[in-house]
Amino acid sequence: MRTLLVADMHLSHDTPEINQGFHDYLAHTAQGADALYILGDLFDAWIGDDLLDTPHPLGAVAREVTQQLHRLSSDGTAVYFIHGNRDFLLGQRFIDACQATLLSEVEQIELQGMPAIILHGDSLCTQDEAYMAFRQQSRDPEWQAQILAMPLEQRLELASSLRMQSGDANAKKADAIMDVTHDEVVALMEKHGVTTMIHGHTHRPKVHDLTVEDVPAKRFVLGDWDARHGWDIVVEKSDHTAPRLRQFPLTNPPSP
């Protein structure tokens, strides 16, 4: 009885080490798990499911990932996705190709019997007003339809431009602005009546202790993957449902 959660792999045609590391993780660590939850930003940019048809190098990466996840799902591991801030255009065609399930942006689940809420985490960064405004726009179905109607090459250029703009803007922001808002975290946990939250997005891996309605609670933050290391959270029945945040070398992912 084992559940795994990951986030922020940011796969692209420019990340061969991470791509291979994720492949090894799926082939070894995730084999035999009950479920794998991918909490957003599987890809560094996703500009439409028609990437699966294109000869562009990113299309080749996408097709390989769908095959790997489909194989994992066919072997008995349930695969779940939550949209991130980089892959919010990821659609049902990709999900079906992976033989996976797309979840809502905030999902309450049972982790080996323990209630928890999972999400990407960007919706908690309410102090970053500029990003929150973009987030609201980018989740609008009409805006998404307009973007997806663009030629593929134009969408690729737009994604590159948005990444550059985001990087420049973030470099000028205080660290606290780009982190989650504590009151937002507590309010969301109170709304769902849970004492465990798991998310990614901030690239600040840590286990935070807090109090929710006078009860001890924990917020688990997944780390982002780089050319050398990956991050996950594992929940096993033998651990009495206590989640474990762990970092591991991509060249030697954890055994099942």
C-alpha positions in Angstrom: 0.0 0.0 0.0 1.9 3.0 -1.3 1.0 6.4 -2.8 3.4 8.8 -4.4 3.1 12.5 -5.1 5.4 14.7 -7.3 5.3 18.2 -8.8 7.4 20.6 -10.8 9.4 18.4 -13.1 9.2 21.1 -15.8 10.0 18.6 -18.6 11.0 20.0 -21.9 13.3 19.3 -24.9 16.0 21.2 -23.0 16.0 19.1 -19.9 17.4 15.7 -21.0 18.7 14.7 -17.5 15.3 15.4 -15.9 13.4 13.7 -18.7 15.6 10.5 -18.2 15.3 10.8 -14.4 11.5 11.0 -14.6 11.5 8.0 -16.9 13.6 6.0 -14.4 11.3 7.1 -11.6 8.2 5.8 -13.4 10.0 2.6 -14.4 11.4 1.8 -11.0 10.0 3.9 -8.0 6.4 4.2 -9.2 6.1 0.5 -10.2 3.6 -1.3 -7.9 2.4 1.9 -6.3 -1.4 2.3 -5.7 -1.4 5.8 -7.1 0.8 8.5 -8.5 -0.4 12.1 -8.1 1.3 14.7 -10.4 0.5 18.1 -8.8 1.2 20.4 -11.7 4.0 21.6 -13.9 4.8 18.2 -15.4 6.0 20.2 -18.4 7.8 23.6 -18.4 5.2 24.8 -21.0 2.2 23.1 -22.5 0.6 25.0 -25.4 -2.0 22.5 -26.5 -2.6 18.8 -26.8 -1.8 19.0 -30.6 1.8 18.9 -29.4 1.4 15.2 -29.5 1.1 15.4 -33.3 4.0 17.7 -34.0 7.6 16.9 -35.0 8.8 19.7 -32.7 11.3 18.3 -30.1 8.8 19.1 -27.3 6.2 16.9 -29.1 8.7 14.0 -29.0 9.1 14.5 -25.2 5.4 14.6 -24.7 4.7 11.4 -26.7 7.4 9.6 -24.7 5.9 10.8 -21.4 2.4 9.7 -22.4 3.7 6.2 -23.3 5.5 5.9 -20.0 2.5 7.0 -18.0 0.1 4.8 -20.0 2.4 1.9 -19.3 2.4 2.6 -15.6 -1.4 2.9 -15.5 -1.8 -0.3 -17.5 0.4 -2.0 -14.9 -2.1 -1.1 -12.1 -1.0 2.3 -10.8 -3.7 5.0 -10.9 -2.3 8.2 -12.3 -3.8 11.6 -11.4 -3.1 15.1 -12.7 -3.7 18.6 -11.3 -2.9 21.6 -13.6 0.0 23.8 -12.7 0.8 27.3 -13.7 3.0 26.1 -16.7 0.7 23.3 -18.0 -2.8 24.7 -17.4 -3.7 24.1 -21.1 -3.1 20.4 -20.7 -6.3 18.8 -21.9 -8.4 15.7 -22.0 -6.6 14.2 -25.0 -3.3 14.1 -23.2 -5.0 12.7 -20.1 -6.7 10.0 -22.1 -3.4 9.2 -23.8 -1.8 8.6 -20.4 -4.8 6.6 -19.2 -5.0 9.0 -16.3 -7.6 11.2 -14.4 -7.6 15.0 -14.3 -8.5 16.4 -10.9 -9.9 19.8 -9.9 -7.4 22.5 -8.9 -8.1 21.6 -5.2 -8.8 18.0 -4.4 -9.6 16.3 -1.2 -8.3 12.7 -1.1 -7.6 9.8 1.2 -3.9 9.0 1.5 -3.8 5.4 2.7 -6.8 6.3 4.9 -5.7 9.8 5.9 -7.7 12.8 4.6 -5.7 15.5 2.9 -6.1 18.2 0.3 -3.7 18.4 -2.7 -3.2 21.3 -5.1 -0.5 22.8 -7.3 -0.1 25.7 -4.9 -0.1 28.8 -7.0 -3.6 29.7 -5.9 -2.3 30.2 -2.4 0.1 33.0 -3.4 -2.4 35.7 -3.1 0.1 38.4 -2.2 1.4 38.3 -5.7 -1.3 40.4 -7.2 0.2 40.6 -10.7 0.4 36.8 -11.0 -3.1 36.3 -9.5 -4.5 38.6 -12.2 -2.8 36.6 -14.9 -3.9 33.4 -13.3 -7.6 34.5 -13.4 -7.2 35.5 -17.1 -5.4 32.3 -18.1 -8.1 30.0 -16.5 -10.8 31.7 -18.5 -12.2 29.3 -21.1 -12.6 32.0 -23.8 -9.0 33.2 -23.3 -7.8 29.6 -23.6 -9.8 29.0 -26.7 -8.2 32.1 -28.3 -4.7 30.9 -27.5 -5.4 27.3 -28.7 -6.7 28.7 -32.0 -3.3 30.2 -32.7 -0.8 28.4 -35.0 1.5 26.1 -33.1 4.6 28.1 -33.8 3.0 31.2 -32.5 1.9 29.5 -29.3 5.5 28.3 -28.8 6.8 31.8 -29.2 4.1 33.1 -26.8 5.0 30.5 -24.2 8.7 31.4 -24.4 7.9 35.1 -24.1 5.7 34.5 -21.1 8.4 32.5 -19.4 10.9 35.3 -19.9 8.5 38.0 -18.6 7.7 35.8 -15.6 11.4 35.4 -14.8 12.1 39.1 -15.1 9.1 40.0 -13.0 10.0 37.4 -10.3 13.5 38.7 -10.0 12.1 42.0 -8.8 9.7 40.6 -6.3 10.3 40.0 -2.6 10.5 36.3 -1.6 7.5 36.6 0.7 5.3 37.8 -2.1 6.0 34.7 -4.2 5.3 32.3 -1.3 1.9 31.1 0.0 -0.3 33.3 2.2 -0.6 31.7 5.6 -4.2 32.8 6.2 -5.1 31.3 2.8 -3.6 28.0 3.7 -5.4 27.8 7.0 -8.8 28.9 5.5 -8.6 26.2 2.8 -7.7 23.5 5.3 -10.6 24.7 7.6 -13.0 24.6 4.6 -12.1 21.0 3.9 -11.8 19.9 7.5 -8.3 18.4 7.1 -5.0 18.8 8.9 -2.8 17.8 6.0 -2.1 19.8 2.8 0.4 18.9 0.0 1.4 21.2 -2.8 4.3 22.3 -5.0 4.8 25.4 -7.1 6.9 27.5 -4.7 10.1 25.3 -5.2 10.6 25.6 -1.4 10.5 22.0 -0.2 9.7 21.7 3.5 7.3 20.3 6.0 5.5 23.2 7.9 3.9 22.8 11.2 0.8 24.9 11.8 -2.5 25.0 13.7 -5.9 24.6 12.1 -8.9 25.1 14.4 -6.7 24.5 17.5 -5.5 21.2 16.1 -1.9 20.5 15.0 -1.6 20.3 11.2 1.1 20.0 8.5 1.7 21.5 5.1 4.0 19.5 2.8 5.8 21.4 0.0 7.3 19.4 -2.8 10.6 20.5 -4.4 11.2 21.1 -8.1 13.3 18.7 -10.0 16.7 19.7 -11.5 19.4 18.0 -13.5 20.7 16.2 -10.4 17.8 15.6 -8.0 14.2 14.8 -7.8 11.6 15.2 -5.0 8.6 13.2 -4.0 6.3 12.4 -1.1 5.6 8.8 -0.2 2.7 7.6 1.9 2.8 4.0 3.0 0.5 2.0 5.2 3.4 0.7 7.1 4.2 4.3 8.1 0.8 4.6 9.8 -0.1 7.1 7.0 2.6 9.6 7.8 3.8 11.3 4.6 7.5 11.5 4.0 9.1 14.2 1.9 12.3 13.0 0.3 15.0 14.2 -2.2 16.8 11.6 -4.3 19.5 11.6 -7.0 18.1 11.2 -10.5 20.7 8.6 -11.3 19.5 6.4 -8.4 15.8 6.9 -7.7 14.3 5.2 -4.7 13.4 1.5 -5.0 9.7 0.6 -4.9 
